[in-house]
């Protein structure tokens, strides 16, 4: 069975008939991989080859899943970060245009064809039969998704709420934590607006204070980042809210150490995980934060308007739900009380599960290694170009998959437009401020050759 190439990216998949729970579509996938959290964690540590060899019956899956899994199993060598042949197989699972160099994972990622297949099958099923009886299966699927996400992040399923994106998850925390006039919230000036302006808006209304820490670009050291937060704490500090990897310049914050400081002082520590969920192997139990929010449409390569919110079990009773509607009760178990929004897009929930399934086929540690390889390869080359300032740290302990640079003699908007118009390179930009510059965020669907072409384009603009 052949992998889908660009010219056949929408090749027909197996037609699946839905009568009751759709066992043929995802039940078979569940049989080989997700019977327990323990088994999932053990398989996360295995090689790609061992993982694929554990699949008993590809015929139980849609064609795109079986084709991809079969190709991985047949690959001639292990998926090390520098194996361009292997990553070319992965790239062909994405419906990206041939002439497009897409380096904007920090904003939104394309979904893989297997994820699109599963999403579309459930969309057709839902629209063909929106009865209560047919929709009953989504309760089971939602709970299975919760188990998979918990296993991936090493937390209990009961500590997870299914949200629409990082911003919503963060705002649930912002609005749900008890604060009073005189209290303080500690943030940084490189937080995303959902983890920055949201606190300020609530503070204006309720009278508590928001203290903003400036961020040095690039970061001087992990110790400085930790020390800065620790020195910013006062007896009035009730919340520390930081970004795990900043979307501005790609600084990786030492979240575990900061969470430890917060825990010792009884301070709520919230972590914005938009740029680390599925780009790094995140272990929330090890980090020890009180809450963590993330989106599926970025590094997880899942559907838009799907995300997660983790709240540590001991903290769940201390947070108020932002929305209360039909189906809400104070007796809902764990973080489920934070996700009662009314009618949900149920097929989207299944697509989120499919994205986790896709990631598990490759392996989160394998993905992290590839992402770090591409980002490091790019940073090292950029740092050698005269007239270009690298604003992201080279040190792996201070950076993730986001790469920021500024071309000294070329206005940022002009450089941004040139990269798109002349080279069809899709990125993000910051027009002004200390994080001004061009932002590149490569992912597993990018090749080393695409990185080299992007660097060459930067060099031509700087010369």
C-alpha positions in Angstrom: 0.0 0.0 0.0 1.5 3.3 -1.0 1.7 6.5 1.0 -0.3 9.4 -0.3 1.8 11.8 -2.3 0.9 15.4 -3.1 -0.8 14.5 -6.3 -3.0 12.0 -4.6 -3.4 13.6 -1.2 -7.1 13.1 -1.3 -7.1 9.6 -2.4 -10.1 7.5 -1.4 -10.1 5.9 2.0 -12.0 2.9 3.2 -15.7 3.6 3.4 -16.9 3.2 6.9 -20.5 2.5 7.9 -21.6 3.8 11.3 -24.1 1.7 13.3 -23.5 2.3 16.9 -20.0 3.0 18.2 -17.6 3.3 15.1 -15.4 0.4 16.0 -14.0 0.0 12.5 -12.8 3.6 12.4 -11.1 4.0 15.7 -11.8 0.9 17.7 -9.2 -1.0 15.9 -6.7 1.8 16.6 -7.6 1.6 20.2 -7.0 -2.1 20.3 -3.3 -2.0 19.6 -2.3 1.0 21.6 -4.5 2.5 24.2 -5.9 -0.1 26.5 -4.2 1.5 29.5 -2.2 4.5 30.5 0.7 2.2 31.5 0.9 0.6 28.2 0.7 3.9 26.4 3.6 5.3 28.4 5.7 2.2 27.8 5.1 2.5 24.1 6.0 6.2 24.1 9.5 5.0 24.9 9.8 2.4 22.2 11.2 3.0 18.7 9.0 3.7 15.8 9.7 0.3 14.3 8.7 -1.6 17.5 5.6 0.6 17.7 4.4 -0.2 14.2 5.2 -3.9 14.6 2.8 -4.0 17.6 -0.2 -3.3 15.3 -2.1 -6.5 14.8 -4.5 -5.6 12.0 -4.1 -2.6 9.8 -7.3 -3.5 8.0 -9.3 -2.3 11.0 -8.1 1.2 10.2 -8.8 3.8 7.5 -6.6 3.5 4.4 -4.5 6.5 5.4 -3.7 5.1 8.8 -2.7 1.7 7.5 -0.7 3.2 4.6 1.3 5.4 6.9 1.8 2.8 9.6 2.9 0.3 7.0 5.3 2.7 5.5 6.9 3.5 8.9 7.2 -0.2 9.6 8.9 -0.7 6.2 11.3 2.2 6.5 14.9 1.1 6.2 16.2 2.7 9.3 15.2 4.2 12.6 13.7 7.7 12.7 16.6 9.7 14.0 16.3 13.4 13.7 18.6 13.7 10.7 17.1 10.9 8.6 15.6 12.9 5.7 14.3 9.8 4.0 12.1 8.9 7.0 10.9 12.5 7.4 10.0 12.7 3.7 7.5 9.8 4.4 6.0 11.9 7.2 5.9 15.1 5.1 3.8 13.3 2.4 1.0 12.8 4.9 0.3 16.5 4.9 -1.7 18.2 2.1 0.7 21.1 1.8 1.2 22.8 -1.5 4.2 21.7 -3.4 5.8 25.2 -3.7 5.0 26.3 -0.2 7.6 26.4 2.6 5.5 26.5 5.7 7.4 27.5 8.8 4.7 28.8 11.0 3.8 26.0 13.4 3.8 28.4 16.3 0.6 29.9 14.8 -1.3 27.0 13.2 -0.3 23.7 11.7 -1.8 21.7 8.9 -3.5 18.5 10.0 -2.2 15.3 8.6 -4.3 13.3 6.1 -5.1 10.6 8.6 -6.5 13.2 11.0 -8.5 14.8 8.2 -9.8 11.4 7.2 -11.1 10.6 10.6 -12.5 14.0 11.1 -14.4 14.0 7.8 -15.8 10.5 8.4 -17.3 11.6 11.8 -18.6 14.8 10.3 -20.5 12.8 7.7 -21.7 10.4 10.3 -22.9 13.2 12.6 -24.7 15.1 9.8 -26.3 11.9 8.5 -27.7 10.9 11.8 -27.7 13.7 14.5 -30.0 11.7 16.8 -29.3 11.4 20.5 -28.9 7.7 20.0 -26.1 8.1 17.4 -24.4 10.8 19.4 -24.2 8.7 22.5 -20.9 7.3 21.3 -19.2 10.7 21.8 -19.4 10.4 25.5 -17.2 7.3 25.3 -14.9 8.8 22.8 -14.5 12.0 24.9 -13.5 10.0 27.9 -11.0 7.9 25.8 -9.5 11.1 24.5 -9.2 12.4 28.0 -7.3 9.2 28.9 -4.9 9.5 26.0 -4.2 13.2 26.7 -3.6 12.3 30.4 -1.2 9.6 29.4 0.7 11.9 27.0 1.1 14.6 29.7 1.5 12.1 32.6 -1.5 13.3 34.6 -4.8 11.9 35.5 -7.7 12.1 33.0 -9.8 13.7 35.7 -7.4 16.6 35.8 -8.2 17.5 32.1 -10.9 19.7 30.6 -11.4 19.7 26.8 -11.5 23.3 25.6 -11.4 25.2 22.4 -7.9 26.6 22.5 -5.1 27.8 24.8 -6.7 31.2 25.2 -9.9 29.7 26.5 -8.1 27.4 28.9 -6.0 30.3 30.2 -9.1 32.5 30.6 -10.9 29.8 32.6 -8.0 30.0 35.1 -7.9 33.8 34.9 -11.6 34.1 35.7 -11.8 31.1 38.0 -9.1 31.8 40.6 -10.2 33.6 43.7 -8.5 37.0 44.0 -9.3 40.1 45.9 -8.1 43.8 46.0 -4.5 44.0 47.2 -3.5 40.6 45.8 -0.8 40.4 43.1 -0.4 38.4 39.9 3.1 38.0 38.5 3.5 37.8 34.7 6.1 38.6 32.0 6.0 41.0 29.2 6.5 38.2 26.7 3.4 36.3 27.7 0.7 35.8 25.1 -2.1 38.3 25.4 -4.4 35.6 26.7 -2.0 35.1 29.6 -1.2 38.8 30.0 -4.0 41.2 29.0 -6.6 38.9 30.5 -5.2 39.3 33.9 -4.9 43.1 33.4 -8.6 43.4 32.4 -9.8 41.4 35.4 -7.5 43.5 37.7 -9.0 46.7 36.4 -12.4 45.5 37.3 -11.6 43.9 40.7 -8.7 45.9 42.1 -5.8 43.5 42.4 -2.4 44.3 41.0 -0.6 42.8 38.0 3.2 42.9 38.1 5.0 42.6 34.8 8.5 41.2 34.6 10.7 42.4 31.6 12.3 39.7 29.5 15.9 40.0 28.3 16.4 39.0 24.6 18.0 36.5 24.2 17.7 35.1 27.8 20.9 35.4 29.8 20.5 32.1 31.6 18.1 29.7 33.3 19.3 31.0 36.6 18.4 34.6 35.7 14.9 33.6 34.6 14.3 31.7 37.9 15.9 34.5 40.0 13.8 37.2 38.3 10.6 35.4 39.1 11.7 34.7 42.7 12.7 38.3 43.3 9.3 39.5 41.9 7.3 37.5 44.5 5.9 39.4 47.5 3.7 38.3 50.4 0.8 39.5 48.3 1.6 37.3 45.2 -1.2 34.8 44.6 -0.6 33.8 41.0 2.5 33.3 38.8 1.5 33.0 35.1 4.2 32.4 32.6 4.6 31.0 29.1 6.5 27.7 28.7 8.0 28.7 25.4 7.4 32.3 24.3 5.9 32.9 21.0 7.8 36.2 20.7 11.4 35.0 20.7 11.2 31.3 21.7 12.6 31.4 25.2 12.0 28.1 27.1 11.2 29.0 30.7 12.5 26.7 33.5 8.9 25.8 34.4 9.7 23.0 36.9 11.9 25.3 39.0 9.5 28.2 39.0 6.6 25.8 39.8 8.6 24.5 42.8 9.1 28.0 44.1 5.4 28.7 43.7 4.4 25.5 45.5 6.6 26.3 48.5 4.8 29.6 48.9 1.2 28.4 48.2 1.1 30.5 44.9 -0.9 29.3 42.0 1.4 28.7 39.0 -0.2 28.7 35.5 1.7 27.7 32.5 0.8 28.6 28.9 1.7 25.5 26.9 0.8 26.7 23.4 4.3 26.3 22.1 5.3 23.1 24.0 2.2 20.8 23.7 3.4 18.1 21.2 6.6 20.0 20.3 8.3 18.9 23.5 7.9 15.8 25.6 5.9 17.6 28.4 5.6 15.9 31.7 3.2 18.0 33.8 3.5 15.8 36.9 7.3 16.4 36.9 6.8 20.1 36.2 4.4 20.5 39.1 2.4 23.5 37.8 -1.1 24.0 39.0 -2.6 24.6 35.5 -1.5 24.3 31.9 -3.4 25.2 28.8 -2.7 24.3 25.1 -4.2 24.1 21.7 -4.5 21.2 19.2 -4.1 23.4 16.1 -0.5 24.2 16.7 2.3 21.6 17.2 -0.2 18.7 17.8 -1.4 19.2 14.2 -5.0 18.8 15.1 -8.3 20.5 14.5 -8.9 24.2 15.0 -10.9 25.2 18.1 -9.9 22.2 20.2 -7.6 22.4 23.2 -6.9 21.2 26.7 -6.8 22.6 30.2 -5.0 20.8 32.9 -5.7 21.7 36.6 -3.9 19.8 39.3 -6.4 17.7 41.3 -5.8 19.5 44.6 -6.5 22.8 42.8 -9.7 21.9 41.0 -12.1 22.7 43.9 -10.5 26.2 44.1 -11.4 27.2 40.5 -14.8 28.5 39.4 -16.2 27.5 36.0 -16.5 30.3 33.5 -19.6 29.0 31.8 -22.5 27.2 33.4 -25.3 25.8 31.3 -27.4 22.6 30.8 -25.5 19.6 31.9 -23.5 21.3 34.5 -23.5 20.1 38.1 -21.3 20.5 41.1 -20.9 16.8 41.1 -19.1 16.5 37.8 -15.8 14.6 38.4 -12.6 16.6 38.3 -12.0 19.2 35.6 -15.1 18.2 33.7 -17.0 20.9 35.5 -14.9 23.4 33.5 -15.9 22.2 30.0 -19.7 22.4 30.0 -20.3 24.9 27.2 -23.5 23.6 25.7 -23.6 21.8 22.3 -20.1 20.9 21.2 -18.7 20.0 17.8 -18.4 16.3 18.6 -16.6 15.2 15.5 -13.9 17.8 16.3 -13.3 15.9 19.6 -12.6 12.8 17.6 -10.2 14.7 15.4 -8.3 15.8 18.5 -8.0 12.1 19.4 -6.8 11.3 15.9 -4.1 14.0 16.2 -2.8 12.3 19.4 -3.0 8.9 17.6 -0.9 10.4 14.8 1.7 11.8 17.1 1.9 8.4 18.9 2.7 6.6 15.7 5.8 8.8 15.3 6.5 9.2 19.0 6.6 12.4 20.9 10.3 12.1 21.8 11.1 11.4 18.1 9.1 14.5 17.2 10.9 16.7 19.8 14.3 15.5 18.5 13.3 16.3 14.9 12.0 19.7 15.8 15.0 20.6 17.9 17.3 19.4 15.1 15.6 21.7 12.5 15.4 24.7 14.8 19.1 24.3 15.9 20.2 23.8 12.3 18.4 27.1 11.4 19.7 29.0 14.4 23.3 28.0 13.8 23.2 29.2 10.2 21.4 32.4 11.0 23.9 33.3 13.7 26.7 33.2 11.1 25.0 35.7 8.7 26.3 39.3 9.0 23.7 41.9 9.5 21.2 39.5 11.1 20.5 39.4 14.8 19.4 36.0 16.2 16.9 36.7 19.0 16.4 33.1 20.1 18.9 31.3 22.4 21.1 28.6 20.9 21.2 26.7 24.2 18.7 23.8 24.1 17.8 24.3 27.8 16.6 27.9 26.9 14.8 27.2 23.6 12.4 25.0 21.8 11.1 25.1 18.2 10.6 28.8 17.7 13.3 30.8 15.9 13.3 34.6 15.8 15.8 36.9 14.0 15.9 40.5 12.8 17.6 41.8 9.7 19.4 45.0 10.7 19.1 47.1 7.6 15.8 45.8 6.2 12.4 46.8 7.7 10.7 43.8 9.2 7.5 44.1 7.1 9.6 44.5 3.9 11.6 41.3 4.7 8.4 39.4 5.7 6.7 40.4 2.4 9.8 39.5 0.4 10.0 36.0 1.9 6.5 35.4 0.9 6.3 37.1 -2.5 9.7 35.9 -3.8 10.2 32.6 -2.1 6.7 31.6 -0.9 7.9 31.1 2.7 5.1 31.4 5.2 6.2 32.7 8.6 5.1 35.2 11.3 6.6 38.6 12.2 6.7 41.2 15.0 6.7 44.7 13.7 8.3 46.5 16.7 9.6 46.3 20.2 12.4 44.2 21.7 11.0 41.1 20.0 10.8 42.7 16.6 11.8 40.4 13.7 10.9 37.4 11.7 9.6 34.3 13.4 10.2 30.8 11.9 8.8 27.7 13.5 9.6 24.5 11.6 7.9 21.2 12.4 8.1 17.5 11.4 6.6 18.2 7.9 9.5 20.4 7.1 12.7 19.2 5.4 16.3 20.2 6.1 16.4 21.4 2.5 13.5 23.8 3.2 15.4 25.2 6.2 18.4 25.8 4.0 16.3 27.6 1.4 14.8 29.8 4.1 18.3 30.7 5.5 19.5 31.4 2.0 16.6 33.8 1.5 17.4 35.6 4.7 21.0 35.9 3.7 20.1 37.4 0.3 17.9 40.0 2.1 20.7 40.9 4.5 23.4 41.3 1.8 
